[in-house]
Amino acid sequence: MRLAYARIMQESNAFSPVPTTLADFERTHLVAGDALAQRTSNPRTAEVPGFAKNAELSGLHDALRGARLPIEPVPILSAWAISGGPLTAECASTLEARLVDGLAQAGRVDGVFLALHGAMSAHGEPDIEARLLEAVRSVVGRVPIACTFDLHGLLTQRKMASLDLLAAYHTNPHRDHRATGARAGRMLIDAMRGRPAARAWRSIPMVTGGGAGVDFLPPSAGLFRLMRELERDRRVSDVSLFLCHPWNDHPELGWSVAAFADTQPHAERAAERLADAAWAVRDVPPPRFLEVDEALARVRGARLLRKLGTVCICDASDVVGAGGSGENTHLLAALLAAPDLRSFVPLRDTVAVAELWDRAPGDAVTITVGGRHDLADSPPLSLRGVVRKKHRADPFGRMVHLDLGHVQLVVTEGPPLVMKPAFYRQLGLEPLTADITVVKSFFPFRIFFLAENRLSLYVKTRGVTDLDRAPRAAKVAGAQPARRPDGTPGLARSAPSPSNGGTRHWRG
């Protein structure tokens, strides 16, 4: 038997003014063939350097080793870009063509494993992953197709019509990429053996809710415990919860659940229990983010904590890990007006980087940053500073450290996904020496800055990852609650699997 595997992964924010291009994938992670096989089958090689030593495709290889069957893994393509704006039509078409051509050249396969995000979109195609699945199905026929999704992925009827098996991360912050790949891989191997799992899925008419969505904090912790409880039933292969990406632009935007089991009744019961539990926390709002002045007052009051480490401030309006462009200048302006606090700040500005790149370390410069796309989200600022260091690092591209006195600014060419101390250290900036270290991720920084961070604060400025834009996304996309055949509101829906049949179920 032969099993083809591939990845095309990016999380799209419909409000971002900066489109995602093929260059963003090439700068972050784009490999194929033997190079992909080496990265996923060799435990000593990082699967996605800089991001994940072992991710979903390494987990698939774990499942293959555990199966002890003569299954030949066939590597096709692995493409990963940082969250951002929707893919350009050209980028989407190029990646689709490479995936389809790779599968066609691979010849006959008995199963396909795809690592997707679940919330990727492209200009002119809000459900580009469904189109990719349809293209794969057109090449491989009715062999089983298994996918992994981020738990912020969006289940749509079109996606579910082309895939057979699905597993999502069971952690947030995400730290089980490899385990998720192994779970999906085991289900796929069983299906290739002729034992496909029955499935049920539910679409829930809620975009936000459940508090912070962190797996170890209430009320979301109860949902994650329920998933573990349901999976202790040996008849249940997998249960996954999808919190959706609230800045996605799709008419079916909302939470979802999916369950796979030995029999249809067991799959239905598991999906129904998890959907009911998710619906029960729909009115729990996300945490309130601080105004900038509130946050700075908290920092000033945390004198002992600042002596022991740094305060991490997440600019919740411009979270690059959720598709923010990294160009927001509001927080930078506020920190420039706080001379008593030493701050490290990232900012994306390709024009400014181009102007600074030819300047030598030690050069005094006057430069304008911001205002390249949206003046409301990124008003321009005129700065005077000294160039300290230049560096080139994937996936951030060219980077320039600009010394503004009490503010140390890192200007980047690519999206400044600050979730690790290494972002600053590669330019000679040590976060332990800063009062404030600005980060650009909602959750992962809490893991990677564990040794340096003494206090985490989330501030709201103005930008594309403001949570109050999420209901607007749903309204613009035309999202509506699921409905029963008689037209009354329903909670959920299930759809048949393309290879193991089944009927559509409407639940209230």
ZIMOBEL-V703000 format. One record per pair of residues at least 24 apart in sequence whose ideal C-beta (glycine too) atoms are under 10 Angstrom apart, sorted by the first residue. I is the first residue (numbers start at 1). GAP is how many residues later the second one is. Records with the same first field share a line. If there is no record, write none. Layout:
BEGIN
I->GAP + GAP
END
This chain:
BEGIN
1->66 + 68 + 69 + 70 + 71 + 107 + 108 + 109 + 110 + 142 + 188 + 191 + 192
2->68 + 69 + 70 + 71 + 72 + 104 + 105 + 106 + 107 + 108 + 109 + 141 + 190
3->57 + 60 + 61 + 64 + 66 + 68 + 69 + 70 + 71 + 106 + 107 + 108 + 109 + 110 + 140 + 141 + 143 + 182 + 185 + 186 + 189
4->68 + 69 + 70 + 71 + 72 + 73 + 95 + 98 + 99 + 102 + 103 + 104 + 105 + 106 + 107 + 108 + 109 + 110 + 132 + 135 + 136 + 139 + 141
5->31 + 32 + 35 + 51 + 52 + 55 + 56 + 59 + 68 + 69 + 70 + 71 + 72 + 73 + 104 + 106 + 107 + 108 + 109 + 110 + 141 + 176 + 180 + 183
6->26 + 30 + 51 + 68 + 69 + 70 + 71 + 72 + 73 + 89 + 92 + 93 + 96 + 97 + 106 + 107 + 108 + 109 + 110 + 126 + 130
7->24 + 29 + 33 + 40 + 41 + 48 + 49 + 50 + 69 + 70 + 71 + 72 + 73 + 92 + 106 + 107 + 108 + 109 + 110 + 141 + 174
8->68 + 69 + 70 + 71 + 72 + 73 + 79 + 84 + 87 + 88 + 90 + 91 + 106 + 107 + 108 + 109 + 112 + 120 + 121 + 124
9->39 + 46 + 47 + 69 + 70 + 71 + 72 + 74 + 105 + 106 + 107 + 108 + 109 + 110 + 111 + 120 + 139 + 140 + 141
10->69 + 70 + 71 + 72 + 73 + 74 + 75 + 76 + 77 + 81 + 82 + 85 + 106 + 107 + 109 + 110 + 111 + 112 + 118 + 119 + 313
11->70 + 71 + 72 + 73 + 106 + 107 + 108 + 109 + 110 + 139 + 141 + 142 + 234 + 236 + 237 + 310 + 311 + 312
12->69 + 71 + 72 + 73 + 74 + 75 + 105 + 107 + 108 + 109 + 110 + 111 + 114 + 116 + 233 + 235 + 236 + 237 + 311
13->70 + 71 + 72 + 73 + 106 + 108 + 232 + 233 + 234 + 235 + 236 + 306 + 307 + 309 + 310 + 311 + 312 + 451 + 452 + 456 + 460
14->71 + 72 + 107 + 112 + 231 + 232 + 233 + 234 + 235 + 236 + 239 + 309 + 450 + 455 + 458 + 459 + 462 + 463
15->70 + 232 + 234 + 308 + 309 + 310 + 359 + 362 + 448 + 449 + 450 + 451 + 454 + 455 + 457 + 458 + 461
16->67 + 68 + 69 + 70 + 231 + 304 + 306 + 307 + 308 + 309 + 310 + 311 + 357 + 358 + 361 + 399 + 447 + 448 + 449
17->68 + 308 + 310 + 355 + 356 + 357 + 360 + 361 + 447
18->66 + 67 + 68 + 305 + 306 + 307 + 308 + 309 + 330 + 332 + 354 + 355 + 356 + 397 + 446
19->65 + 66 + 67 + 68 + 69 + 70 + 71 + 72 + 103 + 104
20->61 + 62 + 63 + 64 + 65 + 66 + 67 + 68 + 71 + 72 + 100 + 101 + 102 + 103 + 303 + 395
21->60 + 63 + 64 + 66 + 67 + 69 + 70 + 73
22->57 + 59 + 65 + 66 + 68 + 69 + 70 + 71 + 72 + 73 + 76
23->58 + 68 + 374 + 391
24->55 + 56 + 57 + 58 + 60 + 61 + 63 + 64 + 67 + 371 + 373 + 390 + 391
25->53 + 54 + 55 + 56 + 57 + 62 + 66 + 69 + 70 + 370
26->53 + 55 + 368 + 369
27->54 + 55 + 366 + 367 + 368 + 369 + 370 + 386 + 387 + 388
28->51 + 52 + 53 + 54 + 366 + 367 + 368 + 386 + 387 + 389
29->26 + 49 + 50 + 51 + 52 + 53 + 365 + 366
30->47 + 48 + 49 + 50 + 51 + 65 + 68
31->44 + 46 + 47 + 48 + 49
32->43 + 44 + 45 + 46 + 47 + 66 + 67 + 70
33->41 + 42 + 43 + 44 + 45 + 69 + 72
34->41
35->40 + 43
36->37 + 39 + 40 + 41 + 42 + 66
37->24 + 36 + 37 + 38
38->37
39->36 + 39
40->33 + 35 + 38 + 141
41->24 + 32 + 34
47->31 + 33 + 130 + 131 + 134
48->30 + 32 + 129
49->345 + 346
50->343 + 344 + 345 + 346 + 367 + 370 + 372
51->29 + 31 + 126 + 344 + 366 + 368 + 369 + 393
52->28 + 122 + 123 + 125 + 126
53->124 + 125
54->123 + 124 + 125 + 127
55->25 + 60 + 93 + 119 + 122 + 123 + 125 + 126
56->57 + 58 + 59 + 60 + 91 + 92 + 93 + 94 + 111 + 113 + 120 + 121 + 122 + 123 + 124 + 125 + 126 + 127 + 128 + 129
57->56 + 57 + 58 + 91 + 120 + 121 + 124 + 128
58->119 + 120 + 123 + 124
59->54 + 56 + 89 + 108 + 117 + 118 + 119 + 120 + 121 + 122 + 123 + 124 + 125 + 126 + 127
60->53 + 55 + 86 + 88 + 118 + 120 + 121 + 122 + 123 + 124 + 125 + 126 + 128 + 129
61->117 + 120 + 121 + 124
62->116 + 117 + 119 + 120 + 121 + 123 + 124
63->50 + 83 + 118 + 119 + 120 + 121 + 122 + 123 + 124 + 125 + 126 + 127
64->49 + 118 + 121 + 122 + 124 + 125
65->117 + 120
66->116 + 119 + 120 + 123
67->118 + 119 + 121 + 122 + 123 + 125 + 126
69->120 + 123 + 124
71->39 + 40 + 114 + 117 + 118 + 121 + 122
72->37 + 38
73->40 + 112
74->28 + 29 + 31 + 32 + 33 + 34 + 35 + 36 + 37 + 38 + 39
75->27 + 31
76->24 + 25 + 26 + 27 + 29 + 30 + 33 + 36 + 37 + 38 + 60
77->24 + 25 + 26 + 37
78->37
79->36
80->35 + 37 + 315
81->36 + 39 + 314 + 333 + 334
82->238 + 239 + 241 + 244 + 313 + 314 + 332 + 333 + 334 + 335 + 358
83->34 + 36 + 37 + 67 + 69 + 162 + 164 + 236 + 237 + 238 + 239 + 240 + 241 + 332 + 334 + 358 + 382
84->236 + 238 + 239 + 240 + 241 + 242 + 330 + 331 + 333 + 380
85->36 + 37 + 38 + 238 + 239 + 240 + 288 + 330 + 379
86->34 + 35 + 36 + 37 + 38 + 39 + 40 + 42 + 162 + 163 + 237
87->33 + 34 + 35 + 36 + 37 + 38 + 41
88->34 + 35 + 36
89->33 + 34 + 35 + 36 + 39
90->32 + 33
91->31 + 32 + 37
92->28 + 29 + 30 + 31 + 32 + 33 + 36 + 39 + 40
93->29 + 32 + 35 + 38
95->25 + 27 + 33 + 37
96->26 + 29 + 32 + 35 + 36 + 38 + 39 + 40
97->38
99->33 + 36 + 37 + 40
100->32 + 35 + 36 + 38 + 39
101->38
102->37
103->32 + 33 + 35 + 36 + 37
104->35 + 36
106->33 + 34
108->32 + 33 + 35
109->30 + 31 + 32 + 34 + 83
110->30 + 33 + 34 + 78 + 79 + 81 + 82 + 83
111->29 + 32 + 33 + 34 + 35 + 53 + 54 + 74 + 77 + 78 + 80 + 81 + 82
112->24 + 25 + 27 + 28 + 31 + 32 + 33 + 34 + 35 + 51 + 52 + 76
113->31 + 32 + 33 + 34 + 35 + 52 + 68 + 71 + 72 + 74 + 75 + 76
114->31 + 32 + 33 + 34 + 35 + 49 + 52 + 70
115->31 + 32 + 33 + 34 + 35 + 62 + 65 + 66 + 69
116->31 + 32 + 33 + 34 + 37 + 43 + 47 + 50
117->31 + 32 + 33 + 35 + 36 + 37 + 128
118->29 + 30 + 31 + 32 + 33 + 34 + 35 + 36 + 37 + 38 + 41 + 48 + 50 + 124 + 126 + 127 + 130 + 138
119->30 + 31 + 33 + 34 + 35 + 123 + 125 + 126 + 127 + 128 + 129 + 131 + 134 + 203 + 204
120->30 + 33 + 34 + 125 + 128
121->33 + 124 + 127 + 128 + 129
126->28 + 30 + 122 + 123 + 124 + 125 + 126 + 127 + 351
127->27 + 29 + 30 + 31 + 32 + 121 + 123 + 124 + 125
129->24 + 25 + 27 + 29 + 30 + 33 + 34
130->24 + 26 + 27 + 28 + 29 + 30 + 31 + 32 + 33 + 120
131->27 + 28 + 31
132->27 + 30
133->25 + 26 + 27 + 28 + 29 + 30 + 365
134->24 + 25 + 27 + 28
135->27
136->26 + 27
137->24 + 25 + 26 + 27 + 361 + 362
138->24
141->358
142->356 + 357 + 358
143->45 + 48 + 49 + 356
144->43 + 44 + 45 + 46 + 47 + 48 + 50 + 52 + 53 + 353 + 354 + 355 + 356
145->43 + 46 + 352 + 353 + 354
146->35 + 37 + 38 + 39 + 40 + 41 + 42 + 43 + 44 + 45 + 46 + 51 + 114
147->37 + 41
148->29 + 32 + 33 + 34 + 35 + 36 + 37 + 92
149->31 + 35 + 91 + 93 + 107 + 109
150->24 + 27 + 30 + 92 + 93 + 95
151->25 + 29 + 62 + 64 + 73 + 89 + 90 + 91 + 92 + 93 + 94
152->61 + 90 + 91 + 92 + 93 + 94 + 95 + 96 + 170
153->87 + 89 + 90 + 91 + 92 + 95 + 103
154->49 + 88 + 89 + 90 + 91 + 94 + 96 + 98 + 99 + 100 + 101 + 102
155->46 + 47 + 48 + 49 + 85 + 87 + 89 + 97 + 99 + 100 + 101 + 102 + 103 + 338 + 340
156->47 + 94 + 95 + 96 + 97 + 98 + 100 + 339
157->44 + 46 + 95 + 336 + 338 + 347
158->92 + 94 + 337
159->42 + 93 + 97 + 336
160->39 + 41 + 43 + 96 + 98 + 333 + 334 + 335 + 336 + 337 + 338
161->334 + 335 + 336 + 337
162->335 + 336
163->36 + 95 + 334 + 335 + 336
164->24 + 27 + 32 + 33 + 35 + 96 + 333 + 334 + 335 + 336
165->25 + 26 + 31 + 32 + 34 + 72 + 73 + 93 + 95 + 332 + 334 + 335
166->33 + 35 + 72 + 74 + 76 + 90 + 92 + 93 + 94
167->70 + 71 + 72 + 73 + 91 + 93
168->59 + 70 + 71 + 72 + 73 + 74 + 75 + 88 + 89 + 90
169->46 + 71 + 72 + 73
170->45 + 54 + 57 + 58 + 61 + 68 + 69 + 70 + 71
171->43 + 44 + 45 + 53 + 272
172->40 + 41 + 42 + 43 + 44 + 45 + 48 + 52 + 69 + 71 + 270 + 271 + 272
173->41 + 42 + 43 + 148 + 246 + 268 + 269 + 270 + 271 + 272 + 273 + 274 + 275
174->41 + 269 + 270 + 273
175->40 + 268 + 269 + 272
176->39
180->58 + 60
183->48 + 54 + 55 + 57 + 77
184->53 + 54 + 56 + 76
186->51 + 52
187->50 + 51 + 73
190->47 + 70 + 72
191->69 + 306 + 308 + 309
195->42 + 67
196->64 + 301 + 303 + 304 + 305
197->38 + 39 + 40 + 41 + 62 + 63 + 64 + 65 + 66 + 67 + 69 + 70 + 300 + 303
198->37 + 39 + 61 + 62 + 63 + 64 + 65 + 66 + 67 + 68 + 69 + 70 + 299 + 302 + 303 + 304
199->38 + 39 + 59 + 60 + 61 + 62 + 65 + 68 + 69 + 72 + 295 + 296 + 297 + 298 + 301 + 303
200->39 + 57 + 58 + 59 + 60 + 61 + 64 + 65 + 66 + 67 + 68 + 69 + 70 + 71 + 72 + 75 + 292 + 293 + 294 + 295 + 297 + 302 + 305 + 307
201->39 + 41 + 55 + 56 + 57 + 58 + 59 + 66 + 67 + 70 + 74 + 291 + 292 + 293 + 294 + 296 + 304
202->40 + 53 + 54 + 55 + 56 + 57 + 66 + 69 + 70 + 72 + 73 + 74 + 76 + 77 + 280 + 288 + 289 + 290 + 291 + 292 + 303 + 305
203->39 + 41 + 49 + 50 + 51 + 52 + 53 + 54 + 72 + 278 + 279 + 287 + 288 + 289 + 290 + 291 + 292 + 304
204->37 + 38 + 40 + 50 + 51 + 52 + 53 + 70 + 71 + 72 + 74 + 75 + 78 + 277 + 278 + 287 + 288 + 289
205->47 + 48 + 49 + 50 + 74 + 77 + 269 + 274 + 275 + 276 + 277 + 278 + 284 + 285 + 286 + 287
206->37 + 38 + 47 + 48 + 49 + 72 + 73 + 75 + 76 + 77 + 268 + 273 + 275 + 285
207->36 + 37 + 38 + 39 + 40 + 41 + 46 + 47 + 48 + 75 + 260 + 263 + 264 + 266 + 267 + 268 + 270 + 272
208->35 + 36 + 38 + 46 + 47 + 74 + 76 + 77 + 78 + 259 + 260 + 262 + 263 + 266
209->34 + 46 + 69 + 70 + 71 + 72 + 73 + 74 + 75 + 76 + 77
210->31 + 33 + 45 + 68 + 70 + 71 + 72 + 73 + 74 + 75 + 76
211->70 + 73 + 74 + 75 + 76
212->72 + 73 + 74 + 75 + 230 + 231 + 246
213->28 + 30 + 68 + 73 + 229 + 230
214->73 + 228 + 229 + 232
215->26 + 228
217->70
218->63 + 66
219->58 + 59 + 61 + 62 + 65
220->58 + 61 + 64
222->55 + 56 + 58 + 59
223->34 + 51 + 54 + 55 + 57 + 58
225->52
226->44 + 47 + 48 + 50 + 51 + 52
227->30 + 32 + 43 + 46 + 47 + 50
229->41 + 44 + 45
230->29 + 31 + 36 + 39 + 40 + 41 + 43 + 44 + 47
231->28 + 30 + 39
233->28 + 29 + 33 + 36 + 37
234->27 + 28
235->26 + 27 + 28 + 30 + 31 + 32 + 34 + 35
236->24 + 25 + 26 + 27 + 30 + 31 + 33 + 34
237->24 + 25 + 29 + 30 + 33
238->29 + 32
239->28 + 31 + 32 + 34 + 35
240->31 + 34
241->33 + 34 + 36 + 37
242->36
243->35
244->226 + 230 + 235
245->77 + 78 + 225 + 228
246->40 + 76 + 219 + 221 + 223 + 224 + 225 + 226 + 227 + 228
247->72 + 75 + 76 + 77 + 217 + 218 + 219 + 220 + 222 + 223 + 225 + 226
248->75 + 222 + 225 + 226 + 229 + 231
249->224 + 225 + 227 + 228 + 229 + 230
250->223 + 224 + 227 + 228 + 229
251->223 + 225 + 226 + 227 + 228 + 229
252->222 + 225 + 226 + 227 + 228 + 230 + 241
253->217 + 220 + 221 + 222 + 223 + 224 + 225 + 226 + 227
254->220 + 225 + 226 + 227 + 228
255->24 + 26 + 27 + 237
256->236 + 237
257->235
258->236
259->235
260->237
264->230 + 236 + 237 + 238 + 239 + 241
267->227 + 235
268->226 + 237 + 239
271->221 + 223 + 234 + 236
272->219 + 220 + 222 + 233 + 235
275->216 + 217 + 232
276->215 + 216 + 231
278->213 + 214
279->212 + 213
285->182
286->30 + 172 + 181 + 184
287->29 + 171 + 180
288->170 + 172 + 179
289->25 + 26 + 27 + 28 + 168 + 169 + 170 + 171 + 172 + 177 + 178
290->26 + 167 + 168 + 169 + 170
291->43 + 168 + 169 + 170
292->38 + 39 + 41 + 42 + 43 + 45 + 46 + 165 + 167 + 168 + 169
293->41 + 45 + 166
294->163 + 165 + 166
295->36 + 39 + 141 + 160 + 162 + 163 + 164 + 165
296->38 + 39 + 41 + 42 + 44 + 45 + 47 + 139 + 140 + 161 + 163
298->157 + 159 + 161
299->39 + 41 + 42 + 44 + 136 + 137 + 156 + 158
300->38 + 40 + 41 + 135
301->154
302->133 + 152 + 153 + 155
303->132
304->150
305->130 + 148 + 149 + 150
306->35 + 36 + 128 + 129 + 130 + 148 + 149
307->128 + 147
308->124 + 144 + 146 + 147
309->122 + 123 + 124 + 125 + 126 + 128 + 140 + 142 + 143 + 144 + 145 + 146
310->32 + 33 + 34 + 111 + 114 + 120 + 121 + 122 + 123 + 124 + 125 + 126 + 127 + 139 + 142 + 143 + 144 + 145
311->30 + 32 + 120 + 123 + 124 + 125 + 126 + 127 + 141 + 142 + 143 + 144 + 145 + 146
312->106 + 107 + 109 + 119 + 122 + 124 + 125 + 126 + 127 + 129 + 133 + 134 + 137 + 140 + 141 + 142 + 143 + 144 + 145 + 146
313->30 + 31 + 32 + 122 + 123 + 124 + 125 + 126 + 142 + 143 + 144 + 145 + 146
314->104 + 105 + 124 + 125 + 126 + 127 + 128 + 129 + 131 + 132 + 142 + 143 + 144 + 145 + 151
315->30 + 31 + 103 + 123 + 124 + 125 + 143 + 144 + 145 + 146 + 148 + 150
316->124 + 126 + 141 + 142 + 143 + 144 + 145 + 147 + 149 + 150 + 151
317->60 + 141 + 142 + 143 + 144 + 145 + 146 + 147 + 148 + 149 + 150 + 151 + 152
318->28 + 29 + 30 + 59 + 60 + 98 + 120 + 122 + 143 + 144 + 145 + 146 + 147 + 148
319->98 + 99 + 100 + 120 + 121 + 122 + 123 + 124 + 139 + 144 + 145 + 146 + 147
320->26 + 28 + 92 + 94 + 95 + 96 + 97 + 98 + 99 + 119 + 120 + 121 + 145
321->94 + 96 + 97 + 98 + 118 + 119 + 120 + 121 + 122 + 123 + 124 + 144
322->118 + 119 + 120 + 121 + 142 + 143 + 145
323->92 + 141 + 142
324->24 + 53 + 91 + 92 + 93 + 116 + 117 + 139 + 140 + 141 + 142
325->24 + 47 + 48 + 49 + 52 + 53 + 90 + 91 + 138 + 139 + 140
326->52 + 70 + 86 + 88 + 89 + 90 + 91 + 92 + 114 + 137
327->42 + 43 + 44 + 45 + 46 + 47 + 50 + 51 + 88 + 89 + 136 + 137
328->42 + 46 + 49 + 50 + 51 + 112 + 133 + 134 + 135 + 136 + 137
329->40 + 41 + 42 + 46 + 48 + 49 + 50 + 51 + 52 + 54 + 132 + 134
330->40 + 46 + 47 + 48 + 49 + 51 + 129 + 130 + 131 + 132 + 133
331->105 + 107 + 128 + 129 + 130 + 131 + 132
332->37 + 38 + 46 + 49 + 51 + 72 + 75 + 77 + 106 + 129
333->37 + 46 + 48 + 128
334->125 + 127
335->69 + 71 + 72 + 74 + 100 + 101 + 103
336->45 + 47 + 68 + 69 + 70 + 71 + 73
337->70
338->68 + 69 + 97 + 98
339->66 + 67 + 68
340->66 + 95
341->65 + 66 + 93 + 94 + 95
342->63 + 64 + 65 + 66 + 91 + 92 + 93 + 94 + 95
343->61 + 63 + 64 + 65 + 66 + 91 + 92 + 93 + 94 + 95
344->57 + 63 + 64 + 65 + 66 + 74 + 77 + 79 + 80 + 83 + 85 + 86 + 87 + 89 + 90 + 91 + 92 + 93 + 94 + 95
345->57 + 59 + 62 + 63 + 64 + 65 + 66 + 71 + 73 + 79 + 89 + 91 + 92 + 93
346->50 + 53 + 63 + 64 + 65 + 66 + 69 + 70 + 71 + 72 + 77 + 78 + 91 + 92 + 93 + 94
347->31 + 34 + 36 + 55 + 62 + 63 + 64 + 65 + 69 + 91 + 93
348->24 + 30 + 48 + 49 + 62 + 63 + 64 + 65 + 66 + 67 + 68 + 69 + 92
349->29 + 31 + 51 + 60 + 62 + 63 + 64 + 67
350->47 + 48 + 61 + 62 + 63 + 64
351->60 + 62
352->31 + 48 + 50 + 57 + 59 + 60 + 61
353->37 + 44 + 45 + 46 + 47 + 58 + 59 + 60 + 61
354->44 + 46 + 59
355->45 + 56
356->29 + 31 + 34 + 42 + 43 + 44 + 45 + 46 + 55
357->30 + 33 + 35 + 41 + 42 + 43 + 54 + 56
358->32
359->27 + 28 + 31 + 41 + 43
360->27 + 30
361->25 + 26 + 27 + 28 + 29 + 39 + 40 + 42
362->24 + 25 + 26 + 41
363->24 + 25
364->39
365->35 + 37
367->33 + 35 + 44
369->33 + 40 + 42
373->91
374->88 + 89 + 90
376->86 + 87
377->84 + 85 + 86 + 87 + 89
378->84 + 85
379->83
383->24 + 26 + 28
385->24
387->24
388->39 + 40 + 41
389->37 + 38 + 39 + 40
390->37
391->35 + 36 + 37
392->34
393->29 + 30 + 33 + 34
396->27 + 30
399->24 + 27 + 28
400->27
401->25 + 26 + 27 + 28
403->26
406->28 + 29 + 30
407->27 + 29 + 31
408->25 + 26 + 29
409->29
410->28
415->25
416->24
417->24 + 27 + 28
418->26 + 27 + 30 + 31
419->24 + 25 + 26 + 27 + 28 + 29 + 30
420->24 + 25 + 27 + 28 + 29
421->24 + 27 + 28 + 29 + 30 + 31 + 32
422->26
423->25
424->28
440->25
482->24 + 25 + 26
483->25
484->24
END
